[in-house]
Amino acid sequence: MLYATIEPESEHRQNGLLHPEKTIPARSIQLLSCSFENGPLPTISAYAEFHMTFDRTFTDTGQLYDWQEQTDWLDHALCFGFRFRDGGEWDATYDHAGIDFEILTP
């Protein structure tokens, strides 16, 4: 099973991120590609959707990027990994290529 989470640092919470839990799980993950060329664990490309709330309004994605830079790059808080049937887990965080933010409204 593939999972994605954001694990914010204290700077994110002190500067506007409102979320009661330490870890913010992905609401959905869309797997775009999966390759087993390099061994038994796949190299993947995926799109993960997170619901995050803030103490301010961002009118566009550019303002969100500015906030991200000011609060120590939230993309470093992104974690990807795999959970196996035997209860084991493999963390792929060290190998992720970053995160792009987009403001979506319901």
TORDRENDO-218908 format. One record per atom (N, C-alpha, C, O): atom name; x, y, z; residue number from 1. Coordinates in steps of 0.05 Angstrom, whole numbers, plus 5000, padded with zeros to 4 digits. Layout:
<recs>
+----+------+------+------+-----+
: at :    x :    y :    z :   i :
+----+------+------+------+-----+
: CA :    X :    Y :    Z : NUM :
...
+----+------+------+------+-----+
</recs>
This chain:
<recs>
+----+------+------+------+-----+
: at :    x :    y :    z :   i :
+----+------+------+------+-----+
:  N : 5017 : 4977 : 5000 :   1 :
: CA : 5000 : 5000 : 5000 :   1 :
:  C : 5018 : 5025 : 5000 :   1 :
:  O : 5037 : 5026 : 5016 :   1 :
:  N : 5012 : 5044 : 4983 :   2 :
: CA : 5027 : 5069 : 4981 :   2 :
:  C : 5014 : 5089 : 5000 :   2 :
:  O : 4990 : 5091 : 5002 :   2 :
:  N : 5031 : 5105 : 5014 :   3 :
: CA : 5020 : 5126 : 5030 :   3 :
:  C : 5036 : 5152 : 5026 :   3 :
:  O : 5059 : 5151 : 5017 :   3 :
:  N : 5023 : 5175 : 5032 :   4 :
: CA : 5036 : 5201 : 5031 :   4 :
:  C : 5026 : 5217 : 5054 :   4 :
:  O : 5002 : 5217 : 5060 :   4 :
:  N : 5044 : 5230 : 5068 :   5 :
: CA : 5037 : 5247 : 5091 :   5 :
:  C : 5054 : 5273 : 5090 :   5 :
:  O : 5075 : 5274 : 5077 :   5 :
:  N : 5044 : 5293 : 5103 :   6 :
: CA : 5060 : 5317 : 5109 :   6 :
:  C : 5063 : 5318 : 5139 :   6 :
:  O : 5044 : 5317 : 5154 :   6 :
:  N : 5088 : 5322 : 5147 :   7 :
: CA : 5095 : 5323 : 5176 :   7 :
:  C : 5106 : 5351 : 5181 :   7 :
:  O : 5131 : 5354 : 5179 :   7 :
:  N : 5089 : 5370 : 5187 :   8 :
: CA : 5098 : 5398 : 5190 :   8 :
:  C : 5118 : 5402 : 5213 :   8 :
:  O : 5116 : 5388 : 5234 :   8 :
:  N : 5136 : 5421 : 5209 :   9 :
: CA : 5153 : 5429 : 5231 :   9 :
:  C : 5139 : 5450 : 5247 :   9 :
:  O : 5118 : 5461 : 5239 :   9 :
:  N : 5150 : 5457 : 5270 :  10 :
: CA : 5137 : 5476 : 5288 :  10 :
:  C : 5135 : 5504 : 5274 :  10 :
:  O : 5116 : 5519 : 5280 :  10 :
:  N : 5154 : 5510 : 5257 :  11 :
: CA : 5152 : 5536 : 5243 :  11 :
:  C : 5127 : 5539 : 5226 :  11 :
:  O : 5116 : 5561 : 5224 :  11 :
:  N : 5117 : 5517 : 5215 :  12 :
: CA : 5093 : 5518 : 5199 :  12 :
:  C : 5069 : 5525 : 5216 :  12 :
:  O : 5052 : 5540 : 5208 :  12 :
:  N : 5068 : 5513 : 5240 :  13 :
: CA : 5045 : 5517 : 5258 :  13 :
:  C : 5047 : 5545 : 5270 :  13 :
:  O : 5026 : 5558 : 5275 :  13 :
:  N : 5070 : 5554 : 5277 :  14 :
: CA : 5074 : 5581 : 5289 :  14 :
:  C : 5067 : 5603 : 5269 :  14 :
:  O : 5061 : 5625 : 5276 :  14 :
:  N : 5069 : 5597 : 5243 :  15 :
: CA : 5065 : 5617 : 5222 :  15 :
:  C : 5041 : 5612 : 5205 :  15 :
:  O : 5042 : 5619 : 5181 :  15 :
:  N : 5020 : 5600 : 5215 :  16 :
: CA : 4995 : 5600 : 5201 :  16 :
:  C : 4982 : 5573 : 5194 :  16 :
:  O : 4958 : 5573 : 5189 :  16 :
:  N : 4997 : 5551 : 5195 :  17 :
: CA : 4984 : 5525 : 5189 :  17 :
:  C : 4967 : 5516 : 5212 :  17 :
:  O : 4977 : 5513 : 5235 :  17 :
:  N : 4942 : 5512 : 5208 :  18 :
: CA : 4924 : 5502 : 5229 :  18 :
:  C : 4917 : 5473 : 5223 :  18 :
:  O : 4903 : 5467 : 5204 :  18 :
:  N : 4926 : 5456 : 5241 :  19 :
: CA : 4919 : 5427 : 5238 :  19 :
:  C : 4924 : 5414 : 5265 :  19 :
:  O : 4946 : 5416 : 5275 :  19 :
:  N : 4904 : 5401 : 5276 :  20 :
: CA : 4907 : 5390 : 5303 :  20 :
:  C : 4926 : 5366 : 5305 :  20 :
:  O : 4937 : 5361 : 5327 :  20 :
:  N : 4930 : 5351 : 5284 :  21 :
: CA : 4947 : 5327 : 5285 :  21 :
:  C : 4975 : 5334 : 5277 :  21 :
:  O : 4980 : 5353 : 5262 :  21 :
:  N : 4994 : 5318 : 5286 :  22 :
: CA : 5022 : 5322 : 5278 :  22 :
:  C : 5026 : 5316 : 5248 :  22 :
:  O : 5039 : 5331 : 5234 :  22 :
:  N : 5014 : 5294 : 5239 :  23 :
: CA : 5017 : 5285 : 5212 :  23 :
:  C : 4991 : 5291 : 5196 :  23 :
:  O : 4969 : 5286 : 5206 :  23 :
:  N : 4994 : 5301 : 5172 :  24 :
: CA : 4971 : 5306 : 5155 :  24 :
:  C : 4971 : 5285 : 5133 :  24 :
:  O : 4989 : 5285 : 5115 :  24 :
:  N : 4952 : 5266 : 5133 :  25 :
: CA : 4952 : 5245 : 5113 :  25 :
:  C : 4940 : 5255 : 5087 :  25 :
:  O : 4924 : 5273 : 5086 :  25 :
:  N : 4948 : 5243 : 5065 :  26 :
: CA : 4937 : 5249 : 5039 :  26 :
:  C : 4908 : 5240 : 5038 :  26 :
:  O : 4901 : 5219 : 5048 :  26 :
:  N : 4891 : 5257 : 5026 :  27 :
: CA : 4863 : 5250 : 5023 :  27 :
:  C : 4859 : 5230 : 5000 :  27 :
:  O : 4842 : 5213 : 5001 :  27 :
:  N : 4877 : 5233 : 4980 :  28 :
: CA : 4877 : 5214 : 4958 :  28 :
:  C : 4904 : 5214 : 4945 :  28 :
:  O : 4919 : 5233 : 4947 :  28 :
:  N : 4911 : 5192 : 4932 :  29 :
: CA : 4936 : 5189 : 4917 :  29 :
:  C : 4929 : 5178 : 4890 :  29 :
:  O : 4916 : 5157 : 4887 :  29 :
:  N : 4938 : 5192 : 4869 :  30 :
: CA : 4934 : 5182 : 4842 :  30 :
:  C : 4962 : 5173 : 4832 :  30 :
:  O : 4980 : 5189 : 4829 :  30 :
:  N : 4964 : 5147 : 4827 :  31 :
: CA : 4989 : 5136 : 4817 :  31 :
:  C : 4992 : 5141 : 4787 :  31 :
:  O : 4975 : 5132 : 4772 :  31 :
:  N : 5013 : 5156 : 4780 :  32 :
: CA : 5016 : 5163 : 4751 :  32 :
:  C : 5034 : 5143 : 4736 :  32 :
:  O : 5028 : 5137 : 4713 :  32 :
:  N : 5054 : 5133 : 4750 :  33 :
: CA : 5071 : 5113 : 4737 :  33 :
:  C : 5085 : 5096 : 4758 :  33 :
:  O : 5088 : 5105 : 4781 :  33 :
:  N : 5092 : 5072 : 4750 :  34 :
: CA : 5104 : 5053 : 4769 :  34 :
:  C : 5124 : 5035 : 4753 :  34 :
:  O : 5116 : 5023 : 4733 :  34 :
:  N : 5149 : 5035 : 4762 :  35 :
: CA : 5169 : 5019 : 4748 :  35 :
:  C : 5185 : 5002 : 4767 :  35 :
:  O : 5193 : 5011 : 4789 :  35 :
:  N : 5189 : 4977 : 4760 :  36 :
: CA : 5205 : 4958 : 4776 :  36 :
:  C : 5233 : 4954 : 4763 :  36 :
:  O : 5245 : 4933 : 4768 :  36 :
:  N : 5242 : 4973 : 4747 :  37 :
: CA : 5268 : 4970 : 4733 :  37 :
:  C : 5291 : 4967 : 4752 :  37 :
:  O : 5311 : 4954 : 4745 :  37 :
:  N : 5290 : 4980 : 4775 :  38 :
: CA : 5312 : 4981 : 4794 :  38 :
:  C : 5311 : 4962 : 4817 :  38 :
:  O : 5328 : 4963 : 4835 :  38 :
:  N : 5293 : 4943 : 4816 :  39 :
: CA : 5291 : 4924 : 4838 :  39 :
:  C : 5263 : 4918 : 4846 :  39 :
:  O : 5244 : 4926 : 4832 :  39 :
:  N : 5259 : 4904 : 4869 :  40 :
: CA : 5233 : 4896 : 4878 :  40 :
:  C : 5215 : 4918 : 4887 :  40 :
:  O : 5190 : 4915 : 4888 :  40 :
:  N : 5226 : 4941 : 4896 :  41 :
: CA : 5209 : 4963 : 4904 :  41 :
:  C : 5207 : 4983 : 4881 :  41 :
:  O : 5228 : 4990 : 4869 :  41 :
:  N : 5183 : 4992 : 4874 :  42 :
: CA : 5180 : 5008 : 4850 :  42 :
:  C : 5189 : 5037 : 4853 :  42 :
:  O : 5190 : 5048 : 4875 :  42 :
:  N : 5197 : 5048 : 4830 :  43 :
: CA : 5200 : 5077 : 4828 :  43 :
:  C : 5173 : 5087 : 4818 :  43 :
:  O : 5162 : 5077 : 4798 :  43 :
:  N : 5162 : 5107 : 4832 :  44 :
: CA : 5135 : 5116 : 4825 :  44 :
:  C : 5134 : 5146 : 4820 :  44 :
:  O : 5152 : 5161 : 4828 :  44 :
:  N : 5113 : 5154 : 4806 :  45 :
: CA : 5106 : 5182 : 4803 :  45 :
:  C : 5077 : 5183 : 4812 :  45 :
:  O : 5060 : 5167 : 4802 :  45 :
:  N : 5070 : 5201 : 4830 :  46 :
: CA : 5043 : 5202 : 4840 :  46 :
:  C : 5035 : 5230 : 4846 :  46 :
:  O : 5051 : 5248 : 4850 :  46 :
:  N : 5009 : 5235 : 4847 :  47 :
: CA : 4997 : 5260 : 4854 :  47 :
:  C : 4981 : 5255 : 4880 :  47 :
:  O : 4962 : 5240 : 4880 :  47 :
:  N : 4989 : 5269 : 4901 :  48 :
: CA : 4975 : 5266 : 4927 :  48 :
:  C : 4960 : 5292 : 4934 :  48 :
:  O : 4970 : 5314 : 4930 :  48 :
:  N : 4935 : 5289 : 4944 :  49 :
: CA : 4919 : 5312 : 4951 :  49 :
:  C : 4917 : 5313 : 4982 :  49 :
:  O : 4910 : 5294 : 4995 :  49 :
:  N : 4924 : 5337 : 4993 :  50 :
: CA : 4923 : 5342 : 5022 :  50 :
:  C : 4903 : 5364 : 5028 :  50 :
:  O : 4900 : 5383 : 5012 :  50 :
:  N : 4889 : 5362 : 5050 :  51 :
: CA : 4872 : 5383 : 5060 :  51 :
:  C : 4887 : 5397 : 5083 :  51 :
:  O : 4892 : 5385 : 5103 :  51 :
:  N : 4893 : 5423 : 5078 :  52 :
: CA : 4907 : 5438 : 5099 :  52 :
:  C : 4892 : 5464 : 5103 :  52 :
:  O : 4882 : 5476 : 5084 :  52 :
:  N : 4890 : 5473 : 5128 :  53 :
: CA : 4877 : 5498 : 5135 :  53 :
:  C : 4897 : 5517 : 5147 :  53 :
:  O : 4916 : 5509 : 5160 :  53 :
:  N : 4892 : 5543 : 5143 :  54 :
: CA : 4911 : 5564 : 5151 :  54 :
:  C : 4896 : 5586 : 5166 :  54 :
:  O : 4871 : 5588 : 5165 :  54 :
:  N : 4911 : 5602 : 5180 :  55 :
: CA : 4899 : 5624 : 5195 :  55 :
:  C : 4897 : 5650 : 5178 :  55 :
:  O : 4893 : 5671 : 5188 :  55 :
:  N : 4902 : 5647 : 5152 :  56 :
: CA : 4901 : 5670 : 5133 :  56 :
:  C : 4890 : 5660 : 5107 :  56 :
:  O : 4888 : 5636 : 5102 :  56 :
:  N : 4882 : 5679 : 5090 :  57 :
: CA : 4872 : 5672 : 5063 :  57 :
:  C : 4893 : 5676 : 5043 :  57 :
:  O : 4907 : 5697 : 5042 :  57 :
:  N : 4897 : 5656 : 5026 :  58 :
: CA : 4915 : 5658 : 5003 :  58 :
:  C : 4898 : 5662 : 4979 :  58 :
:  O : 4881 : 5646 : 4973 :  58 :
:  N : 4902 : 5684 : 4964 :  59 :
: CA : 4886 : 5690 : 4941 :  59 :
:  C : 4895 : 5676 : 4916 :  59 :
:  O : 4880 : 5673 : 4897 :  59 :
:  N : 4921 : 5666 : 4916 :  60 :
: CA : 4931 : 5652 : 4893 :  60 :
:  C : 4953 : 5633 : 4902 :  60 :
:  O : 4963 : 5635 : 4924 :  60 :
:  N : 4961 : 5616 : 4884 :  61 :
: CA : 4982 : 5597 : 4890 :  61 :
:  C : 5009 : 5610 : 4896 :  61 :
:  O : 5025 : 5600 : 4912 :  61 :
:  N : 5014 : 5633 : 4883 :  62 :
: CA : 5039 : 5648 : 4888 :  62 :
:  C : 5042 : 5656 : 4917 :  62 :
:  O : 5064 : 5655 : 4928 :  62 :
:  N : 5020 : 5665 : 4929 :  63 :
: CA : 5021 : 5672 : 4958 :  63 :
:  C : 5027 : 5648 : 4975 :  63 :
:  O : 5041 : 5650 : 4995 :  63 :
:  N : 5017 : 5625 : 4967 :  64 :
: CA : 5023 : 5600 : 4982 :  64 :
:  C : 5052 : 5593 : 4979 :  64 :
:  O : 5065 : 5584 : 4998 :  64 :
:  N : 5064 : 5596 : 4955 :  65 :
: CA : 5092 : 5591 : 4951 :  65 :
:  C : 5109 : 5610 : 4968 :  65 :
:  O : 5129 : 5601 : 4980 :  65 :
:  N : 5101 : 5635 : 4970 :  66 :
: CA : 5116 : 5654 : 4986 :  66 :
:  C : 5115 : 5646 : 5016 :  66 :
:  O : 5135 : 5647 : 5029 :  66 :
:  N : 5092 : 5637 : 5025 :  67 :
: CA : 5089 : 5627 : 5053 :  67 :
:  C : 5107 : 5603 : 5057 :  67 :
:  O : 5121 : 5600 : 5077 :  67 :
:  N : 5107 : 5585 : 5037 :  68 :
: CA : 5123 : 5561 : 5039 :  68 :
:  C : 5153 : 5568 : 5042 :  68 :
:  O : 5167 : 5556 : 5059 :  68 :
:  N : 5163 : 5587 : 5026 :  69 :
: CA : 5191 : 5595 : 5028 :  69 :
:  C : 5197 : 5608 : 5055 :  69 :
:  O : 5219 : 5603 : 5067 :  69 :
:  N : 5179 : 5624 : 5066 :  70 :
: CA : 5183 : 5637 : 5091 :  70 :
:  C : 5182 : 5618 : 5115 :  70 :
:  O : 5192 : 5624 : 5136 :  70 :
:  N : 5170 : 5595 : 5112 :  71 :
: CA : 5167 : 5576 : 5134 :  71 :
:  C : 5183 : 5551 : 5130 :  71 :
:  O : 5175 : 5529 : 5138 :  71 :
:  N : 5206 : 5554 : 5117 :  72 :
: CA : 5225 : 5532 : 5115 :  72 :
:  C : 5217 : 5509 : 5097 :  72 :
:  O : 5221 : 5486 : 5104 :  72 :
:  N : 5205 : 5516 : 5074 :  73 :
: CA : 5200 : 5497 : 5053 :  73 :
:  C : 5184 : 5472 : 5063 :  73 :
:  O : 5196 : 5452 : 5070 :  73 :
:  N : 5158 : 5474 : 5062 :  74 :
: CA : 5141 : 5452 : 5070 :  74 :
:  C : 5146 : 5427 : 5053 :  74 :
:  O : 5139 : 5405 : 5062 :  74 :
:  N : 5158 : 5429 : 5030 :  75 :
: CA : 5162 : 5405 : 5013 :  75 :
:  C : 5181 : 5386 : 5027 :  75 :
:  O : 5180 : 5362 : 5021 :  75 :
:  N : 5198 : 5395 : 5045 :  76 :
: CA : 5216 : 5377 : 5060 :  76 :
:  C : 5200 : 5361 : 5081 :  76 :
:  O : 5210 : 5341 : 5092 :  76 :
:  N : 5175 : 5368 : 5086 :  77 :
: CA : 5159 : 5354 : 5105 :  77 :
:  C : 5142 : 5332 : 5092 :  77 :
:  O : 5126 : 5319 : 5105 :  77 :
:  N : 5145 : 5329 : 5066 :  78 :
: CA : 5130 : 5309 : 5051 :  78 :
:  C : 5143 : 5282 : 5054 :  78 :
:  O : 5167 : 5279 : 5049 :  78 :
:  N : 5126 : 5262 : 5061 :  79 :
: CA : 5136 : 5234 : 5064 :  79 :
:  C : 5121 : 5215 : 5046 :  79 :
:  O : 5096 : 5216 : 5044 :  79 :
:  N : 5135 : 5198 : 5031 :  80 :
: CA : 5123 : 5177 : 5016 :  80 :
:  C : 5134 : 5151 : 5026 :  80 :
:  O : 5156 : 5149 : 5036 :  80 :
:  N : 5118 : 5130 : 5024 :  81 :
: CA : 5128 : 5104 : 5032 :  81 :
:  C : 5109 : 5082 : 5024 :  81 :
:  O : 5088 : 5086 : 5012 :  81 :
:  N : 5117 : 5058 : 5032 :  82 :
: CA : 5101 : 5034 : 5026 :  82 :
:  C : 5096 : 5019 : 5052 :  82 :
:  O : 5114 : 5017 : 5069 :  82 :
:  N : 5072 : 5008 : 5056 :  83 :
: CA : 5066 : 4990 : 5078 :  83 :
:  C : 5061 : 4963 : 5066 :  83 :
:  O : 5047 : 4960 : 5046 :  83 :
:  N : 5073 : 4942 : 5078 :  84 :
: CA : 5071 : 4915 : 5067 :  84 :
:  C : 5052 : 4898 : 5083 :  84 :
:  O : 5044 : 4905 : 5105 :  84 :
:  N : 5043 : 4876 : 5071 :  85 :
: CA : 5023 : 4858 : 5083 :  85 :
:  C : 5033 : 4848 : 5110 :  85 :
:  O : 5017 : 4843 : 5128 :  85 :
:  N : 5059 : 4844 : 5113 :  86 :
: CA : 5070 : 4833 : 5138 :  86 :
:  C : 5072 : 4854 : 5160 :  86 :
:  O : 5083 : 4848 : 5182 :  86 :
:  N : 5063 : 4878 : 5155 :  87 :
: CA : 5064 : 4899 : 5175 :  87 :
:  C : 5089 : 4916 : 5172 :  87 :
:  O : 5092 : 4937 : 5186 :  87 :
:  N : 5108 : 4909 : 5155 :  88 :
: CA : 5132 : 4924 : 5151 :  88 :
:  C : 5126 : 4950 : 5136 :  88 :
:  O : 5105 : 4953 : 5124 :  88 :
:  N : 5146 : 4968 : 5136 :  89 :
: CA : 5142 : 4993 : 5123 :  89 :
:  C : 5169 : 5001 : 5111 :  89 :
:  O : 5190 : 4997 : 5122 :  89 :
:  N : 5168 : 5014 : 5087 :  90 :
: CA : 5192 : 5024 : 5074 :  90 :
:  C : 5187 : 5053 : 5068 :  90 :
:  O : 5169 : 5060 : 5054 :  90 :
:  N : 5205 : 5070 : 5079 :  91 :
: CA : 5202 : 5099 : 5076 :  91 :
:  C : 5218 : 5108 : 5052 :  91 :
:  O : 5243 : 5103 : 5050 :  91 :
:  N : 5205 : 5120 : 5033 :  92 :
: CA : 5218 : 5129 : 5008 :  92 :
:  C : 5223 : 5159 : 5009 :  92 :
:  O : 5229 : 5171 : 4988 :  92 :
:  N : 5220 : 5171 : 5032 :  93 :
: CA : 5221 : 5200 : 5034 :  93 :
:  C : 5247 : 5212 : 5023 :  93 :
:  O : 5246 : 5232 : 5010 :  93 :
:  N : 5269 : 5199 : 5029 :  94 :
: CA : 5295 : 5210 : 5021 :  94 :
:  C : 5297 : 5214 : 4991 :  94 :
:  O : 5315 : 5229 : 4981 :  94 :
:  N : 5281 : 5201 : 4976 :  95 :
: CA : 5284 : 5200 : 4947 :  95 :
:  C : 5262 : 5215 : 4932 :  95 :
:  O : 5260 : 5214 : 4908 :  95 :
:  N : 5245 : 5230 : 4947 :  96 :
: CA : 5224 : 5244 : 4932 :  96 :
:  C : 5234 : 5270 : 4919 :  96 :
:  O : 5255 : 5281 : 4927 :  96 :
:  N : 5221 : 5278 : 4898 :  97 :
: CA : 5230 : 5301 : 4882 :  97 :
:  C : 5216 : 5327 : 4889 :  97 :
:  O : 5216 : 5345 : 4872 :  97 :
:  N : 5205 : 5329 : 4913 :  98 :
: CA : 5193 : 5354 : 4920 :  98 :
:  C : 5163 : 5354 : 4917 :  98 :
:  O : 5151 : 5334 : 4912 :  98 :
:  N : 5151 : 5378 : 4921 :  99 :
: CA : 5122 : 5380 : 4921 :  99 :
:  C : 5115 : 5406 : 4907 :  99 :
:  O : 5128 : 5427 : 4910 :  99 :
:  N : 5093 : 5406 : 4892 : 100 :
: CA : 5082 : 5430 : 4880 : 100 :
:  C : 5055 : 5435 : 4894 : 100 :
:  O : 5039 : 5417 : 4898 : 100 :
:  N : 5051 : 5460 : 4901 : 101 :
: CA : 5026 : 5467 : 4914 : 101 :
:  C : 5007 : 5480 : 4894 : 101 :
:  O : 5015 : 5495 : 4876 : 101 :
:  N : 4982 : 5475 : 4897 : 102 :
: CA : 4961 : 5488 : 4882 : 102 :
:  C : 4937 : 5492 : 4900 : 102 :
:  O : 4929 : 5474 : 4915 : 102 :
:  N : 4926 : 5516 : 4900 : 103 :
: CA : 4902 : 5522 : 4917 : 103 :
:  C : 4878 : 5511 : 4902 : 103 :
:  O : 4872 : 5519 : 4879 : 103 :
:  N : 4863 : 5494 : 4915 : 104 :
: CA : 4838 : 5483 : 4904 : 104 :
:  C : 4815 : 5491 : 4923 : 104 :
:  O : 4818 : 5489 : 4947 : 104 :
:  N : 4794 : 5500 : 4911 : 105 :
: CA : 4770 : 5507 : 4927 : 105 :
:  C : 4748 : 5487 : 4922 : 105 :
:  O : 4745 : 5477 : 4900 : 105 :
:  N : 4733 : 5482 : 4943 : 106 :
: CA : 4711 : 5462 : 4940 : 106 :
:  C : 4690 : 5471 : 4921 : 106 :
:  O : 4670 : 5456 : 4916 : 106 :
+----+------+------+------+-----+
</recs>
